[in-house]
């Protein structure tokens, strides 16, 4: 154990530990050659009744050394495994001269230990070590962390480095490990929930010959053997609906989407979506499914209660109790932006009505249609106000190319988006299944993109052909997994919910 850890630089500590490793190897004690299979976990030992402790009962653990205290002819250490932390006691009485070799053990080293349990005078459960094995040398010093009353402070707080060196973040920040355990548990619960409702999980291509299913800029790649351009998928939607055409009644997919767009606390170019499609479903069945699924996950992962569906998020207490409020898209603009947006306005009239709001005027001038103006108003003035769970519904048909037209209003699409904590967490439609109208919508979308000087993608003729074979009335729902996990873990950035988010290249010091 370095006596100079507090005064040595990181590079000096690294060199010192390399020397220790070299010494061990010369003595034929290469830690990387060893195998060790622990039979126990820290949490299981800490849960035992001290009355059952016996000096003849042996336990074995493996984990990292997180602290060490030299006490003359004895050493006290804290060993941490994924389930928790326990105190170790090493003495010459039990391990003899091997105690002297403990000077080669440093904070962060991974060791295996065997021993029996006892209770110290301060009532702390401790493992009395009879054998220890160095299994992996921690050559670089771990970030210093302060601990008080069971809480960790100042443990690797630099967010950029935490995301870049997630392995180190996971080592020193228990809260980070907990967040990703919650993510894993939530996804497992989603699968379980949908399986019980007879949805089947499927997989669709991540490399596609045409980017479809969402209006987003794709990542482009190239297949050498076929000599063809391919796109990382922006959405799996068109393939999943092909399966509905093929006779599957209920399908879902949890998978990655890729959009070659900006970074923000709400956006990562690579993200995880849940998409669900149900034959003979519609918008109302998707309202029901969305509420039921999200409330189930909140109750299972956070509140452990079907009655209490409240969780803290930042400064807000979110209440997911059903039914959620519903608000029309244009009514939300009237409520929060104080603009009675008229679908019959000219582009000039729409821009003039927007001048007094807090929208970015440079972005406003770039708008080529009144619905681009409406979306800018919504994004700027409405979205941040939608704190409690709410459905924004009755979107204009012009910005909903894959949704059925409302029978009540030919200008409205059967579509909703759920919002919580000021951000959209999903999207749902009564799916458009008329192949002729779908083709017209695609053509209109391409024309609008060309007016805005955006690259217009080609029509997916095979998807139109699939619809021509007949797709039953279908309800579709997409939920952003990363944004849902943000709510469950009280995370303010999407990067806190993605193990390895996209980052700028690391600047190398000269």
C-alpha positions in Angstrom: 0.0 0.0 0.0 1.6 3.3 -1.1 2.4 5.5 1.8 2.7 8.4 -0.6 -0.7 8.2 -2.3 -1.7 11.6 -1.0 1.5 13.4 -2.2 2.5 11.4 -5.3 1.2 12.5 -8.7 -0.9 10.0 -10.7 2.0 9.3 -13.0 4.3 8.6 -10.0 1.7 6.2 -8.5 1.4 4.5 -11.9 5.1 3.9 -12.0 5.2 2.7 -8.4 2.5 0.2 -9.0 4.2 -1.1 -12.2 7.3 -1.7 -10.1 5.2 -3.7 -7.6 3.7 -5.8 -10.4 7.2 -6.4 -11.8 8.3 -7.6 -8.3 5.4 -10.0 -8.1 6.1 -11.4 -11.5 9.8 -12.0 -10.7 8.6 -13.9 -7.6 6.3 -16.0 -9.8 3.3 -14.4 -8.3 1.7 -12.9 -11.5 -1.8 -12.0 -10.4 -3.2 -12.2 -13.9 -2.4 -16.0 -14.0 -4.7 -16.8 -11.1 -8.3 -18.1 -11.1 -10.7 -17.7 -8.2 -14.4 -18.5 -7.8 -16.0 -16.8 -4.9 -18.8 -18.8 -3.3 -20.4 -15.8 -1.5 -21.5 -12.2 -2.0 -21.0 -9.4 0.5 -24.7 -8.7 0.8 -25.5 -12.3 1.8 -22.8 -12.2 4.5 -24.0 -8.9 5.9 -27.6 -10.3 6.1 -26.5 -13.2 8.4 -27.4 -13.3 12.1 -24.2 -12.7 14.2 -25.4 -15.4 16.5 -24.7 -17.9 13.7 -21.0 -16.8 13.3 -18.5 -19.6 13.8 -14.7 -19.7 13.4 -15.0 -23.0 11.6 -17.5 -21.7 9.0 -15.5 -20.5 5.9 -16.7 -18.0 3.4 -15.1 -16.7 0.2 -15.4 -13.3 -1.5 -13.8 -11.4 -4.3 -13.9 -7.7 -5.1 -11.9 -4.4 -5.0 -10.0 -3.0 -2.0 -11.7 0.4 -1.3 -9.8 1.4 1.8 -7.0 0.1 4.1 -5.9 0.8 7.6 -2.6 -0.5 9.0 -2.7 -1.5 12.7 0.7 -2.8 13.6 0.6 -6.5 13.2 -2.9 -6.4 11.7 -4.6 -4.7 8.7 -8.2 -3.7 8.3 -9.6 -3.3 4.8 -12.9 -2.6 3.1 -13.7 -5.0 0.2 -16.4 -4.1 -2.3 -18.2 -6.4 -4.7 -21.3 -5.6 -6.8 -23.6 -6.3 -3.8 -22.0 -4.2 -1.2 -19.0 -3.5 1.1 -17.6 -5.5 4.0 -14.6 -5.1 6.4 -11.7 -7.5 6.2 -9.3 -8.3 9.1 -5.9 -9.6 8.3 -3.5 -10.7 11.1 -0.1 -12.5 11.4 -1.9 -15.0 13.7 -3.9 -16.2 10.7 -1.8 -15.6 7.6 1.7 -15.3 9.0 4.4 -13.8 6.8 2.0 -13.3 4.0 0.8 -10.2 5.9 4.1 -8.6 5.0 3.4 -9.2 1.3 0.2 -7.1 1.7 2.4 -4.0 1.1 2.0 -5.0 -2.6 -1.8 -4.5 -2.4 -3.1 -1.1 -3.3 -6.5 0.6 -3.3 -8.5 -0.6 -6.3 -6.7 -4.0 -6.5 -9.0 -6.9 -7.0 -8.5 -9.7 -4.5 -10.1 -13.0 -3.5 -10.3 -13.9 0.2 -11.3 -16.8 2.4 -12.2 -16.5 6.1 -14.7 -16.7 8.9 -17.1 -14.0 10.2 -16.9 -12.2 13.5 -18.4 -9.1 15.1 -16.0 -6.4 16.2 -16.4 -4.4 19.5 -18.1 -1.7 17.5 -20.7 -4.3 16.2 -19.3 -4.3 12.6 -19.5 -7.6 10.7 -16.0 -8.5 9.6 -14.3 -11.3 7.7 -11.3 -12.8 9.5 -9.0 -13.7 6.6 -7.2 -17.0 6.4 -6.1 -16.7 2.8 -6.0 -13.9 0.2 -5.1 -13.8 -3.5 -4.2 -10.8 -5.6 -6.3 -11.4 -8.9 -5.8 -8.1 -10.8 -3.5 -5.1 -10.1 -5.1 -1.6 -10.2 -2.3 0.3 -11.9 -4.0 3.6 -12.0 -5.2 5.4 -8.8 -8.9 5.6 -8.4 -10.5 9.0 -8.0 -10.5 10.1 -4.3 -14.0 9.9 -2.8 -15.2 11.2 0.6 -17.7 9.1 2.5 -19.9 10.1 5.4 -22.8 8.2 7.0 -22.9 5.8 4.1 -23.1 8.5 1.4 -20.4 9.1 -1.3 -19.3 12.7 -1.9 -17.0 14.1 -4.6 -16.5 10.7 -6.3 -15.4 11.4 -9.8 -17.8 14.3 -10.4 -16.5 15.5 -13.8 -19.4 14.6 -16.0 -17.4 14.6 -19.3 -14.8 12.2 -17.8 -17.5 10.1 -16.2 -19.2 9.5 -19.5 -15.9 9.0 -21.3 -14.5 6.6 -18.6 -17.8 4.9 -17.7 -15.9 1.9 -16.3 -14.3 4.2 -13.7 -17.6 5.9 -13.0 -19.1 2.5 -12.3 -16.3 1.6 -9.9 -16.5 4.7 -7.7 -20.1 5.9 -8.0 -22.7 3.5 -6.5 -25.5 5.8 -7.8 -24.3 5.2 -11.4 -24.4 1.4 -11.0 -27.8 1.7 -9.4 -29.1 3.7 -12.4 -28.1 1.1 -14.9 -29.4 -1.7 -12.8 -32.7 0.1 -12.8 -32.5 0.4 -16.6 -31.9 -3.4 -16.9 -34.8 -4.1 -14.5 -37.2 -1.7 -16.3 -36.5 -3.3 -19.8 -37.0 -6.8 -18.3 -40.4 -5.6 -16.8 -41.4 -4.1 -20.2 -40.8 -7.4 -21.9 -42.6 -9.3 -19.2 -45.6 -7.0 -19.4 -45.9 -7.2 -23.2 -45.4 -11.0 -23.2 -48.3 -11.4 -20.8 -50.4 -9.5 -23.2 -49.4 -11.9 -26.0 -47.1 -9.5 -27.9 -44.2 -11.3 -29.5 -40.7 -9.7 -29.6 -39.2 -9.5 -33.1 -36.0 -8.0 -34.7 -35.9 -5.9 -37.8 -32.9 -4.6 -39.8 -30.6 -2.0 -38.4 -29.1 -1.5 -41.8 -31.7 -0.5 -44.4 -31.6 0.3 -48.1 -33.9 3.3 -47.5 -34.2 5.3 -44.3 -37.9 5.3 -43.3 -40.3 5.5 -40.4 -39.3 9.0 -39.2 -38.2 12.4 -40.7 -34.6 12.3 -39.6 -31.1 12.6 -41.1 -29.6 9.1 -41.3 -26.1 7.8 -40.9 -24.8 6.4 -44.2 -22.6 3.4 -44.7 -21.6 1.2 -47.6 -21.7 -2.6 -48.2 -18.6 -3.5 -50.1 -19.6 -6.9 -51.5 -23.0 -5.6 -52.8 -21.5 -2.2 -53.7 -24.6 -0.5 -52.3 -25.3 2.4 -49.9 -27.0 1.5 -46.6 -28.4 3.5 -43.8 -28.5 2.9 -40.1 -32.2 2.8 -39.3 -33.8 6.0 -38.0 -36.9 3.9 -36.9 -38.1 0.2 -37.3 -41.7 1.2 -38.0 -42.1 0.3 -41.6 -40.6 -3.2 -41.1 -42.8 -3.9 -38.0 -45.9 -2.9 -40.0 -44.8 -5.3 -42.7 -45.1 -8.0 -40.1 -48.7 -6.9 -39.3 -49.4 -7.3 -43.0 -47.9 -10.8 -42.8 -50.3 -11.9 -40.2 -48.6 -11.3 -36.8 -51.3 -9.7 -34.6 -49.1 -8.1 -31.9 -45.4 -7.3 -32.2 -42.8 -5.2 -30.4 -39.2 -4.5 -30.7 -36.7 -2.9 -28.2 -33.7 -1.7 -30.2 -31.3 1.0 -31.2 -32.2 3.8 -33.6 -29.6 6.1 -35.1 -30.2 9.7 -36.1 -27.4 11.9 -37.5 -28.5 15.0 -35.6 -27.5 17.2 -32.6 -26.6 16.4 -29.0 -28.5 17.8 -26.0 -29.6 16.6 -22.6 -32.6 15.1 -24.4 -30.8 13.7 -27.5 -28.1 11.2 -28.3 -27.5 10.1 -31.9 -27.8 6.5 -30.8 -30.8 5.8 -28.6 -33.1 2.9 -27.6 -36.8 2.8 -28.6 -39.7 0.5 -27.8 -42.1 0.1 -30.7 -45.4 -1.8 -30.4 -48.0 -2.6 -33.1 -51.3 -4.2 -32.6 -53.7 -5.5 -35.3 -57.2 -4.1 -34.9 -55.9 -1.6 -32.4 -56.4 2.1 -32.8 -55.6 5.4 -31.0 -57.8 4.6 -28.0 -56.2 1.2 -27.5 -52.8 2.9 -27.6 -53.9 5.5 -25.0 -54.8 2.6 -22.8 -51.6 0.6 -23.5 -49.3 3.6 -23.0 -50.9 4.6 -19.6 -51.0 1.0 -18.4 -47.4 0.2 -19.4 -45.8 3.3 -18.0 -47.7 3.1 -14.7 -46.8 -0.6 -14.4 -43.1 0.3 -14.8 -43.3 3.1 -12.2 -45.1 0.9 -9.7 -42.7 -2.0 -10.2 -39.4 -0.1 -10.3 -39.9 3.0 -8.2 -42.9 3.0 -5.8 -43.5 -0.7 -5.3 -47.2 0.2 -5.1 -50.0 0.2 -7.6 -51.8 2.9 -5.6 -48.9 5.3 -5.2 -47.6 6.3 -8.6 -45.7 9.5 -7.5 -42.0 10.0 -8.0 -39.6 12.9 -7.5 -38.0 14.3 -10.6 -35.8 17.4 -10.1 -37.9 20.0 -8.3 -41.2 18.3 -9.3 -43.3 15.5 -7.9 -44.7 13.6 -10.8 -48.0 11.8 -10.4 -48.7 9.1 -13.0 -52.2 8.2 -11.6 -54.6 7.4 -14.4 -56.3 8.8 -16.4 -53.7 11.3 -17.7 -54.9 14.7 -19.0 -55.4 15.1 -22.8 -54.9 18.3 -24.6 -55.2 19.1 -28.3 -52.0 20.2 -30.1 -53.4 23.6 -31.2 -55.1 24.2 -27.9 -51.7 23.7 -26.2 -50.2 26.5 -28.3 -53.2 28.7 -27.4 -52.8 27.9 -23.7 -49.0 28.3 -23.3 -47.9 30.5 -26.2 -51.1 32.6 -26.2 -51.5 32.2 -30.0 -54.7 31.1 -31.6 -53.0 29.3 -34.4 -55.1 29.2 -37.5 -54.5 26.3 -40.0 -55.7 28.6 -42.8 -53.0 31.2 -42.2 -50.4 32.1 -44.8 -46.8 31.6 -43.9 -46.5 35.4 -43.5 -49.4 35.5 -41.1 -48.1 32.6 -39.0 -44.7 34.3 -38.7 -46.2 37.7 -37.8 -48.4 36.1 -35.1 -45.2 34.5 -33.6 -43.0 37.6 -33.5 -44.0 38.5 -29.9 -43.1 35.0 -28.5 -39.7 33.9 -27.2 -39.0 31.8 -30.3 -35.6 32.2 -32.0 -36.2 34.7 -34.8 -33.4 33.3 -36.9 -35.1 29.8 -36.8 -38.4 31.4 -37.4 -37.2 33.1 -40.6 -36.0 29.7 -41.9 -39.5 28.1 -41.5 -40.9 27.2 -45.0 -44.4 26.2 -44.0 -46.9 27.2 -41.3 -46.5 23.9 -39.7 -42.8 24.4 -39.2 -43.8 27.6 -37.5 -46.2 25.7 -35.3 -43.6 23.1 -34.4 -41.1 25.9 -33.5 -43.7 27.5 -31.2 -44.6 24.2 -29.6 -40.9 23.3 -29.0 -40.1 26.7 -27.6 -43.2 27.8 -25.6 -45.2 24.6 -24.9 -43.0 21.6 -24.3 -41.2 22.9 -21.1 -44.6 23.6 -19.5 -45.9 20.0 -19.8 -44.7 18.7 -16.4 -47.3 16.2 -15.2 -48.0 13.2 -17.5 -50.2 14.5 -20.4 -51.2 13.4 -23.9 -50.9 16.0 -26.6 -53.4 14.8 -29.3 -55.1 15.7 -32.6 -51.9 16.7 -34.4 -52.2 18.3 -37.9 -52.2 15.7 -40.6 -49.5 17.7 -42.5 -46.9 16.7 -39.8 -48.1 13.2 -39.3 -47.5 11.3 -42.5 -47.9 7.8 -41.1 -51.2 8.4 -39.1 -54.8 8.0 -40.2 -56.9 11.0 -40.9 -59.4 11.7 -38.2 -63.0 11.0 -39.3 -64.1 14.1 -37.4 -61.7 16.6 -39.1 -59.9 16.0 -42.4 -57.1 18.3 -41.3 -56.3 16.3 -38.1 -54.4 13.0 -37.7 -55.2 10.3 -35.2 -52.0 10.7 -33.3 -50.8 11.5 -29.8 -47.5 12.1 -28.0 -47.1 11.5 -24.2 -45.2 14.3 -22.4 -43.7 14.2 -18.9 -41.3 16.6 -17.1 -41.2 18.9 -20.1 -40.2 16.4 -22.8 -41.9 14.0 -25.2 -41.4 10.3 -24.2 -43.3 8.7 -27.1 -45.5 8.8 -30.2 -48.6 6.9 -31.2 -50.9 6.6 -34.2 -53.9 4.9 -35.6 -51.7 3.7 -38.4 -52.5 4.7 -41.9 -53.3 1.6 -43.9 -54.5 3.1 -47.2 -51.7 2.4 -49.7 -52.8 5.1 -52.1 -53.1 7.8 -49.5 -49.8 6.7 -47.9 -48.0 7.2 -51.3 -49.6 10.6 -51.6 -48.4 11.5 -48.1 -44.8 10.3 -48.9 -44.7 12.4 -52.1 -46.0 15.5 -50.3 -43.3 15.0 -47.6 -40.6 14.8 -50.2 -41.9 17.9 -51.8 -41.8 19.8 -48.5 -38.3 18.7 -47.9 -37.1 19.9 -51.2 -38.8 23.3 -50.6 -36.8 23.6 -47.4 -33.6 22.5 -49.2 -33.4 19.3 -47.3 -32.4 16.0 -48.9 -35.6 14.2 -49.7 -35.5 10.4 -49.4 -37.0 8.1 -51.9 -40.4 6.5 -51.3 -40.3 3.0 -49.9 -42.1 1.3 -52.7 -41.9 -2.1 -51.1 -43.7 -0.8 -48.0 -46.5 0.6 -50.3 -46.6 -2.8 -52.0 -47.0 -4.5 -48.6 -50.0 -2.2 -47.8 -51.5 -3.1 -51.1 -51.8 -6.7 -49.9 -53.9 -5.3 -47.0 -52.9 -4.2 -43.5 -55.7 -4.5 -40.9 -56.6 -1.4 -38.8 -53.6 -1.1 -36.5 -52.5 0.9 -33.5 -48.9 1.7 -33.0 -47.0 3.1 -30.0 -43.3 4.1 -29.6 -41.7 4.9 -26.3 -38.2 6.3 -25.8 -36.5 3.9 -23.3 -33.7 6.3 -22.4 -36.1 9.1 -21.6 -38.3 6.8 -19.6 -35.2 5.7 -17.6 -34.4 9.4 -17.0 -37.7 9.7 -15.1 -37.2 6.5 -13.1 -33.7 7.5 -12.0 -34.2 11.2 -11.6 -31.6 11.9 -14.3 -31.5 15.3 -15.9 -29.4 14.2 -18.9 -30.0 11.3 -21.3 -26.3 10.6 -21.0 -26.9 9.4 -17.4 -29.0 6.6 -18.8 -26.7 5.4 -21.7 -23.7 3.5 -20.7 -21.5 4.8 -23.5 -23.0 8.0 -25.0 -21.5 9.7 -28.1 -18.8 12.2 -27.2 -16.4 14.5 -29.0 -12.9 13.0 -29.5 -10.8 13.3 -26.3 -8.2 16.0 -26.5 -4.8 14.6 -26.0 -2.4 16.5 -23.8 0.9 17.5 -25.5 
